[in-house]
Amino acid sequence: MANTKSAAKNARKAVRRHEIRVQIKSELKTVRKNALNLAENPKGEEVVNATNYAVKKYAKAASNGYIHPKTAARKISRLMKAVNRLQK
């Protein structure tokens, strides 16, 4: 329980930030799965668009501080490696 008004406000902000982080991380998992599913059954430009969208989302999440930049780089690298492997 917060003892001051500012502590109560910081607690509310922490809850809001947590909800946003959870939502963004969930979205990152979804775009990754979509890109991998499209890579398994390639349909022309859809694979490229989905992969680029996923990379863009990971980079944006890293630049806004929702995930660590090195985590984003690692996940992007693994995604690209998996998509390229599935395309062969």
C-alpha positions in Angstrom: 0.0 0.0 0.0 1.3 3.4 -1.0 2.1 5.9 1.8 2.1 9.0 -0.3 0.2 10.4 -3.3 3.2 10.2 -5.5 3.8 6.5 -4.5 0.2 5.8 -5.3 0.6 7.4 -8.7 3.8 5.5 -9.4 2.0 2.3 -8.6 -0.8 3.1 -11.0 1.7 3.9 -13.7 3.5 0.6 -13.1 0.3 -1.3 -13.6 -0.4 0.6 -16.8 3.1 0.0 -18.1 2.9 -3.7 -17.3 -0.3 -4.1 -19.2 1.2 -2.4 -22.3 4.4 -4.5 -22.1 2.4 -7.8 -21.9 0.3 -6.7 -24.8 3.3 -5.8 -27.0 5.1 -9.0 -26.1 2.0 -11.0 -27.0 1.8 -9.2 -30.3 5.5 -9.9 -31.1 4.9 -13.6 -30.5 1.9 -13.5 -32.9 3.7 -11.7 -35.7 6.5 -14.2 -35.4 4.2 -17.1 -35.6 2.4 -15.6 -38.6 5.7 -15.1 -40.5 6.8 -18.7 -39.8 3.4 -20.1 -40.8 3.6 -18.2 -44.1 7.2 -19.4 -44.7 6.1 -23.0 -44.4 3.5 -22.5 -47.2 5.0 -19.7 -49.3 2.6 -17.5 -51.3 4.8 -15.0 -53.1 5.2 -11.7 -51.5 3.2 -12.5 -48.3 6.2 -14.2 -46.7 8.4 -11.2 -47.3 5.8 -8.8 -46.1 5.1 -10.8 -42.9 8.8 -11.2 -42.2 9.5 -7.5 -42.7 6.5 -6.6 -40.5 7.8 -8.8 -37.7 11.3 -7.3 -37.9 9.8 -3.8 -37.8 7.7 -4.7 -34.7 10.7 -6.2 -32.9 12.9 -3.1 -33.7 10.2 -0.7 -32.6 9.7 -2.6 -29.3 13.4 -2.5 -28.7 13.7 1.2 -29.5 10.7 2.0 -27.2 12.2 0.0 -24.3 9.7 -2.8 -24.2 12.3 -5.4 -24.8 16.1 -5.2 -24.6 17.8 -4.3 -27.9 20.0 -7.4 -27.9 16.9 -9.5 -27.3 15.3 -8.0 -30.4 18.5 -8.6 -32.4 18.6 -12.2 -31.3 14.9 -12.8 -32.1 15.2 -11.1 -35.5 18.2 -13.2 -36.3 16.5 -16.4 -35.4 13.4 -15.5 -37.3 15.3 -14.7 -40.5 17.3 -17.9 -40.1 14.1 -20.0 -39.7 12.3 -18.3 -42.6 15.3 -18.8 -44.9 15.5 -22.4 -43.9 11.8 -23.0 -44.5 11.9 -21.3 -47.9 14.5 -23.7 -49.4 
